[in-house]
Amino acid sequence: MIQEYMIVKSNRLIAQDIWEMVLAGSLVRQIARPGQFVHVKAGSGFDPLLRRPISIAAVDRKNGALTLLYRVQGKGTRLMANMAPGARLDVLGPLGNGFPVDALRPGQKALLVGGGIGVPPLYELSRQLKAGGVEVRHVLGFESAAHAFYVEKFSTLAPTSVATVDGSWGTKGFVTDVLAAENWAFDCLYACGPAAMLRALEAAYPGQRGFFSLEERMACGTGACYGCVCRPKNDPTGTASKKVCSDGPVFEMGEILI
């Protein structure tokens, strides 16, 4: 983990409230797994005070660059959206434990399920699974077609199904509606998205091997503040805890209470 002022190479709006930012810097060399994140500080001084955790969507080691996909919803992300190429962004990372790409052997099947802003880390995961000879399928859920992003990029990697709440793209409803209709066989499930989605997947596939990446508000991003605590399922005392930022954000399916 390092703190670095990374250089903004590009920054563009790609869907409603969703921006794609490409950053360059030496931090890229330390990224070990898809699903890790960075903690960024937009603005100056103490306004805004806290950093923003943002998943790493893609890694370009050859050019020393990484891609962030972020949703503008507060002051920090609005400041990020106003950054032009050549600007410097204060970045801390890479942080957290990512998805285990080596959980599958070549020829095995992976199902990747993403919801909303939980979609970004699955893109680099899919690229690395494909490079390792794993057969991949994607199911992506969005509020509407206007909010959908990276569908074409996912589709170039593997078969991709889309669900939108309003039915403006793909299946009307949720990712679970797509999964119930298709009933695909797979060896491992990888998912990132809202807690309700993850709970639904856990209920739909009891005993299935899988890994979930949790979305959580974080203050420090390093495990020091205990601001993103979750509870393990196998805890007879009810006193154990895990931190999403440092123990996660990726956990084995069934490991924690969602």
PEDA-V895427 format. One record per backbone hydrogen bond with DSSP energy under -1.0 kcal/mol. CO is the residue of the C=O (numbers start at 1). NH is the residue of the N-H. Records with the same first field share a line. If there is no record, write none. Layout:
BEGIN
CO=NH, NH
END
This chain:
BEGIN
2=93
4=6, 91
6=89
7=24
8=86
10=22
12=20
15=18
17=72
18=14, 15
19=70
20=12
21=68
22=9, 10
23=66
24=7
25=28
26=29
27=30
28=31
33=36
34=99
36=56
37=95
38=54
39=92
40=52
44=47
52=40
54=38
58=67
60=65
64=25
65=60
66=23
67=57, 58
68=21
70=19
74=78
75=79
76=80
77=81
80=83
84=87
87=8
89=6
90=41
91=4
92=39
93=2
95=37
97=250
99=101
100=103
105=108
108=135
109=187, 188
110=137
111=190
112=139
113=192
114=141
115=118
116=119
119=122
120=123
121=125
122=126
123=127
124=128
125=129
126=130
127=131
128=132
129=134
130=133
133=107
135=110
137=112
138=161
139=114
140=163
141=116
142=165
143=166
146=16
150=154
151=155
152=156
154=157, 158
159=138
161=140
162=171
163=142
164=173
171=164
174=177, 178
175=179
176=180
177=181
178=182
179=183
188=111
189=211
190=113
191=213
192=115
194=198
195=199
196=200
197=201
198=202
199=203
200=204
201=205
205=208
209=189
210=253
211=191
212=251
228=244
230=242
231=257
233=235
242=230
243=247, 248
248=97
249=214
251=212
252=255
255=233
END
